[in-house]
């Protein structure tokens, strides 16, 4: 089935006693960022000082809700109302603002069309650019943290590859890639008991391919650690 991404923009989040602000990526991305950073810190690797001492946080939610960390590191800066009604004859405009006049007797679809044409002529981009202190390295649709029917067309699912790679990396601390393949039964079942030379060849080829996959996952985690040290993810 062809995947069709359902694009959703900013998510407004409100914590008690704090100004409402938005997130551009979904919360599971930030949770994986936390878990990777925590693992990296435990292994003596560098992470941004702004993340704090993650050893003090057993649970992502505690870190996420802490006023010094979590949400505060990833939320978008407040932008205020994007559309307001200007009254009076004069208005002091900022460099990134324009004043428009709308004929309210016009058809709504035509009004929206003409406003869109005007904004495009002013080089207003369609994709929002994050202004958060820390933000992921690629769009949400290209980060596999597991999705639901609200994000892809019904029936299309994706696994949380970041968790899968992280689990593989943890196993690699005590096991070789080949041992991981055998332990996780990654070689097709029908090849496990080769009876002749041709089947032995097929088994070995399948085993080698799975070992290469495990090594790629381990390398991907190492690369993610380097990205975290530079302030991005994954």
NUFI-947686 format. One record per residue: residue in three letters; x, y, z of N, C-alpha, C in turn. Coordinates in steps of 0.001 Angstrom, whole numbers, plus 500000, padded with zeros to 6 digits. Example, Ala and Ser with C-alpha at 12.3 -4.5 7.8 and 13.67 -1.06 7.14 Angstrom:
<pts>
ala513190494310507800512300495500507800513200496700507800
ser512850497750507080513670498940507140512900500030507870
</pts>
This chain:
<pts>
unk500834498803500000500000500000500000500875501257500000
unk500534502182499156501320503416499053501100504278500293
unk502191504724500870502091505543502068501723506976501703
unk500805507516502456500400508895502251500441509607503583
unk501361510549503698501554511250504957500480512308505165
unk499904512321506374498945513356506733499704514458507464
unk499894515561506790500707516633507342499928517420508387
unk500486517520509582499890518321510639500937519310511121
unk500513520521511376501466521573511717501759521595513218
unk501709522774513807502108522931515198501096522352516183
unk501614521830517299500793521317518373500947522268519561
unk499886522932519967499963523854521096499900523069522397
unk500838523360523298500942522657524577500860523679525702
unk500110523340526737499972524243527886500318523507529166
unk501268524050529923501585523571531257501080524604532260
unk500634524153533397500113525051534421501149526093534804
unk500757527340534718501648528425535113502622528863534040
unk502526528266532834503438528632531748502655529106530529
unk503301529941529741502676530439528524502497529303527517
unk501312529199526884501110528155525860502085528343524704
unk502730527258524318503634527287523171503465526011522367
unk504158525938521247503887524852520305505086523947520076
unk504779522743519588505782521773519140505538521490517670
unk506610521340516914506478521046515487506552519545515220
unk507287518823516067507393517365515931506541516700517000
unk506239515442516814505412514722517765506227514269518978
unk505534514148520080506181513873521363507066512627521357
unk506695511519520667507569510337520671508975510611520147
unk509131511605519264510470511956518766511317512492519913
unk510743513360520724511481513941521845511764512891522924
unk510853511928523066511098510856524031512296510026523603
unk512364509675522316513519508921521829514796509740521970
unk514714511035521723515876511919521886516379511820523324
unk515461511891524282515812511778525697516472510437525987
unk515875509344525486516404508011525777517787507806525155
unk517986508298523941519297508211523305520319509058524062
unk519916510262524441520835511140525163521200510545526525
unk520229509952527184520479509321528485521464508166528335
unk521261507356527292522176506246527030523572506772526707
unk523642507810525890524932508392525527525657508918526764
unk524924509605527634525533510152528841526026509047529764
unk525256507976529876525661506850530718526942506202530204
unk527178506304528884528371505716528280529527506705528202
unk529345507866528835530415508846528884530555509685527636
unk529531509692526787529577510488525567529014511883525834
unk529347512797524969528959514187525149527510514416524747
unk526783515177525573525448515643525215525366517126525578
unk524416517876525036524307519301525377524114519514526880
unk524826520474527452524690520761528878523269521162529244
unk522567521743528283521199522210528539520268521062528901
unk520634519822528534519781518675528834519848518279530308
unk520850518771531025521005518460532435521586517083532681
unk521583516683533925522076515356534316520924514368534185
unk520903513628533098519779512726532825519756511522533757
unk520851511286534461520873510186535424519868510427536556
unk519502511680536757518551512022537816517104511744537418
unk516897511416536139515534511207535651515353509773535173
unk514578508996535938514274507631535525513173507607534475
unk512349508628534473511183508659533605511226509875532691
unk510918509662531412510912510752530431509959511870530837
unk508773511514531351507772512523531680508268513491532746
unk509042512987533709509582513873534743510516514906534121
unk511361514453533213512285515368532530511522516306531605
unk510514515778530924509730516555529968509006517724530651
unk508502517477531856507721518488532557508551519413533438
unk509826519089533621510700519934534424510856521293533746
unk510653522369534464510678523711533889512042524104533336
unk513077523354533682514425523662533174514756522888531906
unk514074521787531662514461520889530581513265520531529699
unk513321519336529098512200518804528352511552519759527384
unk510278519999527606509478520828526707510134522176526436
unk510745522758527458511342524086527309512481524112526297
unk513101522971526038514211522921525089513730522820523642
unk512506522312523458512050521973522116510875522802521609
unk510247523576522480509062524327522064509456525491521148
unk508523525867520306508725527012519430508594528308520226
unk509340529325519830509211530623520480507851531231520147
unk507240531915521106505920532503520836505978533470519654
unk504967533389518790504918534281517624503766535272517714
unk502857535072518695501696535945518779500687535578517700
unk499643536384517580498634536136516551499196536459515177
unk499018535532514245499528535760512894498606536652512086
unk497329536685512441496370537532511733495630538394512741
unk495683539697512566494983540622513451494289541691512628
unk493305542310513244492592543396512584493227544722512982
unk493678545492511979494275546793512229493202547872512116
unk493128548737513101492159549831513068492878551163513012
unk492183552203512550492796553520512448493474553718511112
unk493918554932510872494493555271509574495960554906509458
unk496631554808510595498067554551510545498403553339511413
unk499358552611510983499794551429511736501295551270511565
unk501971551109512657503418550903512607503690549426512363
unk504275549118511222504522547729510846505956547315511135
unk506113546050511493507435545464511649507946545029510277
unk509267544812510141509830544420508836509205543158508249
unk508710542258509133508133541005508642506604541036508652
unk506009542229508573504567542369508565504095543177507354
unk502860542908506902502218543723505877500794544014506323
unk500245545083505839498869545451506152498019545183504917
unk496929544427505068496100544105503913494676544625504125
unk493986544884503036492594545319503056491760544239502382
unk490697543804503054489866542720502555488436543207502374
unk487877542931501207486471543215500947485643542069501518
unk484972542334502639484250541278503341483015540795502588
unk482626541486501513481484541046500728481873539994499687
unk483171539749499582483631538770498612483383537339499065
unk483481536409498120483351534995498425484561534527499232
unk484305533718500279485379533302501183486476532554500444
unk486131531666499534487136530914498800487986531832497933
unk487357532816497318488096533766496489489003534631497359
unk488494535057498528489311535853499455490541535056499879
unk490326533782500265491448532935500678492448532752499534
unk491920532581498313492796532416497154493662533650496948
unk493041534830497022493777536061496762494789536371497873
unk494416536065499126495370536264500226496559535330500049
unk496284534086499663497363533120499439498297533582498318
unk497724534069497229498532534578496116499412535736496565
unk498837536622497389499603537767497887500761537312498764
unk500491536355499667501538535888500578502644535164499826
unk502266534383498809503282533696498008504165534712497285
unk503555535796496831504334536834496146505314537531497084
unk505033537416498409505926538008499413506927536979499943
unk507019535839499262507959534775499631507682534164500997
unk506411534098501382506057533391502607506110531893502311
unk506927531157503057507123529735502775505957528921503305
unk505660527813502624504555526955503049504927526100504249
unk506174525689504334506610524851505443507174525717506554
unk506623525541507738507072526298508904508502525907509260
unk509334526887509520510715526636509928510821526776511436
unk511299525735512090511353525735513547512278526822514078
unk511830527472515148512687528440515831513015527972517250
unk512793526662517500513066526096518817514565526068519096
unk514901526041520356516320525987520751516978524722520220
unk516302523593520341516757522323519785515626521751518940
unk515961521245517764514927520611516952515538519494516110
unk514727518478515755515222517338514981515809517749513641
unk516567516829513060517327517130511845516529516969510567
unk515354516354510642514562516159509432513075516190509761
unk512221516340508747510783516446508979510210515234509695
unk509089515466510360508441514418511136508152513173510308
unk507730513337509066507351512180508260508529511281507916
unk509761511761508142510943510965507848511600510405509112
unk510892510483510253511410509936511498510483508807511948
unk510969507588511901510141506419512200510121506135513699
unk509148506720514381508985506445515810507667505712516068
unk507113505126515011505815504485515136504733505505514830
unk503793505148513984502751506096513600501371505460513729
unk500354506298513667498974505831513770498228506178512488
unk496968505778512430496157506052511249495930507541511036
unk496123508352512075495937509797511910497110510429511187
unk498237509713511095499430510268510472499682509694509083
unk499266508449508850499307507854507527497909507355507201
unk497654507098505948496341506601505564496038505308506307
unk494767505040506528494345503918507357494964502598506901
unk495476501843507866496044500531507567497542500542507360
unk498137501722507243499583501821507040500246502096508389
unk501163501269508761501844501420510039503355501420509822
unk504076502063510730505532501989510722506008501682512132
unk507017500831512236507575500500513538508426501651514055
unk508702501594515341509608502558515951511039502071515723
unk511631502509514609512976502058514260514024502592515233
unk513791503771515780514755504325516726514866503438517966
unk513741502937518451513766502020519593514427500700519197
unk514116500211518008514698498957517525516215499064517453
unk516716500158516914518162500346516800518802500487518181
unk518106501191519078518631501380520436518723500044521157
unk517718499191521010517746497858521624518896497028521064
unk519102497112519748520205496384519118521544496863519668
unk521680498171519818522940498732520323523227498236521741
unk522199498183522571522385497700523933522844496244523935
unk522280495435523049522711494040522944524163493949522481
unk524564494885521627525923494837521066526997495085522115
unk526608495562523294527588495791524353528094494480524953
unk527313493419524758527724492117525311527708490997524277
unk527253491304523042527137490265522022527695490775520698
unk528200489853519883528651490206518545527434490324517624
unk527579490992516470526449491067515533525891489700515147
unk526771488727514948526302487385514596525498486779515743
unk525973486964516962525252486421518119523880487073518257
unk523800488359517930522514489055517996521541488469516979
unk522038488235515774521196487652514721520645486310515171
unk521500485469515721521060484136516144520143484215517355
unk520468485122518284519658485256519491518249485749519177
unk518128486639518190516835487206517827516137486433516709
unk516742485306516316516149484433515277515823485210514005
unk516804485958513508516580486811512349516773486083511018
unk517375484905511042517523484123509809516208483400509547
unk515701483445508318514439482763507998514434481319508492
unk513301480926509052513199479615509691513521478462508746
unk513103478586507497513279477472506557514747477245506182
unk515635478190506557517051478032506229517889477525507400
unk517257477294508529518015476984509745518655475602509735
unk518143474675508959518702473319508918519053472934507484
unk520098473545506934520465473244505539520875471790505369
unk520419471187504257520672469762504031521701469504502938
unk521879470450502050522869470253501001523680471527500829
unk524629471504499905525548472627499724524816473905499311
unk523817473737498452523068474913497993522324475572499151
unk521713474782500007520998475320501160521964475944502161
unk523153475352502297524168475929503188524601477304502680
unk524708477397501348525072478677500744523987479728501012
unk522733479340500858521614480255501095521572480684502563
unk521828479735503446521845480047504878522946481057505192
unk524149480816504663525272481700504953525026483093504386
unk524444483171503200524156484467502595523128485236503419
unk522093484514503869521077485157504704521683485636506027
unk522541484801506611523194485162507868524068486393507693
unk524862486414506626525748487555506367524946488842506169
unk523831488740505461522994489924505227522407490462506528
unk521963489561507400521400489987508682522481490601509571
unk523680490053509509524789490610510286525100492027509812
unk525091492237508492525317493578507944524242494545508415
unk522991494065508492521894494907508967522107495320510410
unk522527494383511232522792494685512648523913495702512775
unk524960495551511970526075496503512017525624497898511585
unk524730497956510577524211499256510140523408499924511258
unk522638499124511992521862499676513099522772500209514201
unk523829499471514497524780499910515517525461501205515076
unk525869501266513813526512502477513291525550503661513300
unk524261503390513040523260504455513051523124505059514443
unk523199504213515467523125504711516846524353505558517173
unk525520505090516757526746505860516985526661507227516302
unk526112507255515092525950508521514387524952509420515115
unk523906508820515662522924509591516422523564510207517657
unk524435509461518321525159510009519472525956511252519063
unk526605511181517912527389512331517438526478513521517138
unk525312513234516559524370514319516265523852514962517546
unk523574514134518554523101514667519834524139515610520436
unk525413515222520353526482516081520866526508517426520158
unk526061517436518894526026518676518110524682519394518208
unk523778518864519045522528519556519305521371519212518411
unk521428518074517692520296517695516859520034516209516962
unk518976515741516273518542514339516395517603514027515237
unk517575512797514695518473511692515032519701511697514154
</pts>
